[in-house]
Amino acid sequence: MADQGYRRLTRSRVRRKGFLGFFTIVASTRSSLWLAKDHVLSIDSRRYTEEYKRFYFRDIQAITIRQTKRRAIWNFALMLLLVFWLGMLVSMVSGFESDSATIALLCTWFLILAVPLLANNILGPTCAVYLRTAVQIEELPSLNRVRRAHKALARIRPLISAAQGQLAPEEVSVRIREMNQSSGASAMAGASQNARSESAPTVEDAPSRIVVEPQ
């Protein structure tokens, strides 16, 4: 890909399918984004196959960032494990004089649980990012943190503006209202359309320009 002028936009990350995705790392799909002069390339890598999708800047209608509760869920789970393990070790060493081996074991397991907890908070809030064109809505799982998503979009936005033209601030507000109204109308179309709109916001008659809508 270097010969075609691609630059890495994100590192590969697991395309999760629900909470179970964390426990299927070996067999899971890993997704990454690459930047070219006129499009973004999405690569889904499995063990022996790769799937490529190109999103040309002129075709992108909207990119939506929606914050999720995944960070809070993992904080809660890790804190429970940390408290449980510390309580078990305290009760284990309270009946006899603790030695260096016990202290080392305590420190080791404390770090094993504390480091992921600390990293989860340093990385910031989690999110789901959706890219919409006229024919599809694609989730971008490699942009799973708000800070990372805004950093990537800061690189993409000027390229989209160059390909499509720049929206004035008042036009952006109008487009966002149109997106919300269209999403509300499509939610009443039927059960199948409801399921789709819950997974990603839909936009009817969207402009051929990018509108980033934080959720």
Phi, psi and omega per residue, in radians:
M1 nan -0.339 3.131
A2 -1.099 -0.581 -3.138
D3 -1.200 -0.418 -3.133
Q4 -1.618 0.089 3.078
G5 1.410 0.434 3.118
Y6 -1.442 2.470 3.029
R7 -2.140 2.447 -3.120
R8 -1.202 2.219 3.093
L9 -1.688 -0.677 3.093
T10 -2.472 2.729 2.977
R11 -1.338 2.800 -3.134
S12 -1.259 2.372 3.105
R13 -2.409 2.768 -3.015
V14 -1.204 2.318 2.984
R15 -1.476 1.738 -3.021
R16 -1.398 2.522 3.015
K17 -2.081 1.455 -3.070
G18 1.367 -3.018 -3.096
F19 -1.170 -0.417 -3.093
L20 -1.167 -0.343 -3.093
G21 -1.013 -0.500 -3.133
F22 -1.145 -0.525 -3.068
F23 -1.637 0.072 -3.140
T24 -2.177 0.762 -3.068
I25 -1.079 -0.707 -3.046
V26 -1.116 -0.759 -3.064
A27 -1.685 0.138 -3.018
S28 -1.497 2.954 3.078
T29 -1.643 2.344 3.100
R30 -1.916 2.318 -3.034
S31 -2.046 2.469 3.096
S32 -2.480 2.803 3.139
L33 -2.111 2.433 3.125
W34 -2.256 2.518 -3.037
L35 -1.896 2.229 3.044
A36 -2.026 -3.085 -3.077
K37 -1.198 -0.602 -3.044
D38 -2.200 0.127 -3.129
H39 -2.816 2.905 2.987
V40 -1.865 2.313 3.130
L41 -1.841 2.182 3.067
S42 -1.826 2.228 -3.137
I43 -2.073 2.108 3.017
D44 -1.808 1.986 -3.066
S45 -1.858 2.229 2.989
R46 -1.906 -2.898 -3.034
R47 -1.142 -0.715 -3.059
Y48 -2.235 0.020 -3.101
T49 -2.336 2.787 3.053
E50 -2.370 2.473 3.099
E51 -2.068 2.287 -3.069
Y52 -1.971 2.368 3.035
K53 -2.342 2.277 3.137
R54 -1.907 2.321 3.101
F55 -2.103 1.828 -3.100
Y56 -1.327 2.463 -3.067
F57 -1.011 -0.603 -3.111
R58 -1.220 -0.306 -3.072
D59 -1.753 -0.192 -3.079
I60 -1.283 2.185 -3.140
Q61 -1.724 -0.638 -3.107
A62 -2.791 2.598 2.969
I63 -2.213 2.131 -3.063
T64 -1.976 2.266 3.056
I65 -1.857 2.100 -3.124
R66 -2.126 2.041 3.128
Q67 -1.174 2.511 -3.141
T68 -2.104 3.038 -3.128
K69 -1.772 0.256 -3.051
R70 -1.089 -0.677 3.132
R71 -1.121 -0.745 3.134
A72 -1.128 -0.663 3.136
I73 -1.120 -0.787 3.136
W74 -1.205 -0.617 3.057
N75 -1.043 -0.782 -3.134
F76 -1.110 -0.787 -3.118
A77 -1.137 -0.765 -3.121
L78 -1.197 -0.651 3.101
M79 -1.130 -0.698 3.091
L80 -1.071 -0.787 3.122
L81 -1.113 -0.703 -3.129
L82 -1.118 -0.810 3.136
V83 -1.134 -0.723 -3.138
F84 -1.108 -0.773 -3.101
W85 -1.188 -0.728 3.120
L86 -1.124 -0.715 3.104
G87 -1.108 -0.683 3.125
M88 -1.158 -0.699 -3.140
L89 -1.224 -0.658 3.124
V90 -1.110 -0.764 3.125
S91 -1.183 -0.485 -3.120
M92 -1.298 -0.666 -3.075
V93 -1.620 -0.134 -3.088
S94 -1.256 -0.362 -3.096
G95 -1.521 -0.161 -3.139
F96 -2.637 2.955 -3.108
E97 -1.218 2.172 -3.112
S98 -1.305 2.496 3.110
D99 -1.953 -3.129 -3.093
S100 -1.127 -0.595 3.136
A101 -1.136 -0.703 3.123
T102 -1.158 -0.730 3.118
I103 -1.118 -0.704 3.115
A104 -1.118 -0.710 3.112
L105 -1.113 -0.733 3.107
L106 -1.053 -0.810 -3.130
C107 -1.145 -0.701 -3.120
T108 -1.086 -0.865 -3.120
W109 -1.239 -0.523 3.056
F110 -1.106 -0.758 3.124
L111 -1.176 -0.678 3.141
I112 -1.028 -0.628 -3.141
L113 -1.586 -0.550 -3.056
A114 -1.369 -0.613 -3.102
V115 -1.102 -0.850 3.069
P116 -1.061 -0.630 3.117
L117 -1.121 -0.758 3.119
L118 -1.154 -0.766 -3.136
A119 -1.116 -0.670 3.140
N120 -1.065 -0.601 3.138
N121 -1.477 -0.577 3.106
I122 -1.139 -0.651 -3.117
L123 -1.195 -0.313 3.045
G124 1.602 -3.082 -3.084
P125 -1.060 2.584 3.097
T126 -1.578 2.822 -3.113
C127 -2.747 2.928 2.966
A128 -2.114 2.327 -3.089
V129 -2.034 2.292 -3.137
Y130 -2.141 2.358 3.084
L131 -1.929 2.249 -3.105
R132 -2.004 2.315 2.933
T133 -2.080 -3.042 -3.121
A134 -1.193 -0.336 -3.015
V135 -2.053 -0.164 -3.076
Q136 -2.807 2.824 2.969
I137 -2.125 2.128 -3.053
E138 -2.086 2.246 3.025
E139 -1.375 2.477 3.116
L140 -1.954 1.494 -3.004
P141 -1.186 -0.330 3.118
S142 -1.258 -0.277 3.053
L143 -1.738 1.230 -3.018
N144 -1.777 0.079 3.051
R145 -2.219 2.501 -3.066
V146 -1.056 -0.792 -3.125
R147 -1.077 -0.754 3.130
R148 -1.148 -0.673 -3.135
A149 -1.149 -0.778 3.135
H150 -1.150 -0.606 3.112
K151 -1.145 -0.737 3.117
A152 -1.188 -0.727 -3.128
L153 -1.175 -0.485 3.077
A154 -1.123 -0.500 3.092
R155 -1.435 -0.544 -3.076
I156 -1.437 -0.649 -3.015
R157 -0.960 -0.829 3.131
P158 -1.057 -0.582 3.134
L159 -1.226 -0.662 3.087
I160 -1.205 -0.711 3.106
S161 -1.089 -0.666 3.114
A162 -1.175 -0.593 -3.105
A163 -1.423 -0.517 -3.021
Q164 -2.034 -0.371 -3.012
G165 1.813 2.812 -3.033
Q166 -1.750 2.309 3.039
L167 -1.456 2.415 3.023
A168 -1.258 2.710 -3.109
P169 -0.960 -0.697 -3.132
E170 -1.198 -0.561 3.078
E171 -1.169 -0.621 3.111
V172 -1.056 -0.767 3.134
S173 -1.079 -0.714 3.120
V174 -1.124 -0.743 -3.125
R175 -1.126 -0.692 -3.141
I176 -1.131 -0.696 3.089
R177 -1.114 -0.692 3.103
E178 -1.115 -0.685 3.114
M179 -1.089 -0.778 -3.132
N180 -1.148 -0.726 3.122
Q181 -1.144 -0.731 3.140
S182 -1.164 -0.663 3.115
S183 -1.134 -0.689 3.123
G184 -1.168 -0.655 3.121
A185 -1.208 -0.707 -3.130
S186 -1.214 -0.450 3.133
A187 -1.160 -0.334 -3.126
M188 -1.684 0.043 -3.055
A189 -1.302 -0.537 -3.129
G190 2.882 3.000 -3.081
A191 -1.154 -0.675 -3.124
S192 -1.176 -0.676 3.110
Q193 -1.208 -0.557 3.082
N194 -1.103 -0.763 -3.128
A195 -1.081 -0.646 -3.132
R196 -1.235 -0.706 -3.106
S197 -1.228 -0.431 3.093
E198 -1.286 -0.585 -3.121
S199 -1.340 -0.544 3.113
A200 -2.736 2.428 -3.133
P201 -1.169 2.332 3.136
T202 -1.786 2.716 -3.100
V203 -2.368 2.076 3.083
E204 -1.633 2.423 3.127
D205 0.924 0.761 -3.123
A206 -1.253 2.633 3.079
P207 -1.224 2.748 3.132
S208 -1.450 0.780 3.093
R209 -2.422 2.786 -3.111
I210 -1.434 2.414 2.982
V211 -2.288 2.008 3.112
V212 -1.596 2.093 -3.060
E213 -2.061 1.732 3.063
P214 -1.104 2.476 3.129
Q215 -1.935 nan nan
